[in-house]
Amino acid sequence: MNALAVTDLLPLILASAAAGQALLCVMVVLTGQSGDVPRNWLAGLFGTLATLAISPVIIAIRPDGLALMAGLILVGLYTLPPLFWGYVRALTRREPVGRWSISAWHLAGPVLALANAVLIWTLPAQSVAAILATGELPAGLHAALAVLGVFVLVLGWSLVSAVYVWRILTRLRAYRRALHDQFSNTERRELAWLRVMVQAVILVWLAIMALLVWDNLIADLSVPPVFGSLVIMGLTAMLAARGLSQYPGLASMGLASADPVGEDTDTDEPAKYRKSALEPEHADRIAARIEAAMAGDALYLDANLSLPKLAKAIAVPANLVSQVLNQTLDTTFFDYVNRCRIEASLPHILAGKATVLTIALDVGFNSRSTFYTAFKNVTGQTPRQWRAGHDEARAG
């Protein structure tokens, strides 16, 4: 097999591999046992990625493949943002929602892309090939509308995607704050991997834009044919690695609010408690009860301590406990409990008779890494640095 043949085959091999990887993930999602994973959203994402990945193969084996995939790619690109938004929304809600619960306006982009795809599919195959190969516009209103639609949709997709990215990052930020208001340990509930994935998508998009600008304004520099397949394989792997086991982190709380992080925007702290009639004196009494329970009963030793558990222990409604922590004590439940744990760990660190992991587990942490993070947040130092500083002070 000569080098040219290998070069021609490599994009098709990678495209097939990317599509197969995504389709395998669809099967795993649909046949999985855990009921907490937002399966339909995941299956939709993997299915759309498979559709985008397979395009080089379809173009190579079908006479009308170019026209078919030219339409489907636009539909797929407009379908990915609302699917990803729906998935993030399902993971960050407190109460379960319908399998495909999403506002109708999210369908506007995919519907417009599908309408334009129909225009493309009803053009003669040779016209589509001529448009994509040479950029020349065939005569007739039909072709003009199809080309104009593609141009508008491609430009619009960048704007639409930017809006979705902003909304997703805003929601993830609000979700993280909601976790810190409810839990003392958030490891299995955190969605940091989704933020990393979104940031990776942004970097890929910026790279593509830079290549296109360079190609059109400076010098010929086309995107390698395998680039799309590699990007899809990377996104699929990132989504599968965590998404197949990620459950909604707030769904088990059972509180009244259906959507703790807000439908579209980050929560506003004053507005969150606007309807509360909590007087300053009452807030101070609740704060004292919280402090007494933590100091006297050492509730922080419970690795799974949550806001409802604390509220039950001091016989105060959970929403008032949260308000007192946020407004009176100027902290979150997560930070407050972990500060108590770190303070309890300090004598043990100073004594140096147990390992850091043992101390971390003894005071309520689930892992060494979370203990280190919390310790540095509270003291500004690592355990080793803190102990060394105190040893020097005693020696001096």
Protein Blocks (a to p, Z undefined) as FASTA:
>chain_A
ZZklmmmmmmmmmmmmmmmmmmmmmmmmmmmmblkbcfklmmmmmmmmmmmmmmmmmmmm
pmklmmmmmmmmmmmmmmmmmmmmmmmmmmmpmbdcdfklccfklmmmmmmmmmmmmmmm
mpcfklmmmmmmnopacedjklmmmmmmmmmmmmmmmmmmmmmmmmmmmmmmmmmmmmmm
mpmbfklmpcklmmmmmmmmmmmmmmmmmmmmmmmmmmgcdddfklmmmmmmmmmmmmmm
mmmmcccfklmnopablblnojkbccdfklmmmmpccdfklmmmmmmmmmmmmmmnomml
pmkbcfklmmmmnopafklmmmmmmmmnopafklmmmmmmmmmmmmmmmnopacfklmmm
mnopabfklmmmmmmmmnopafklmmmmmmmmmmZZ
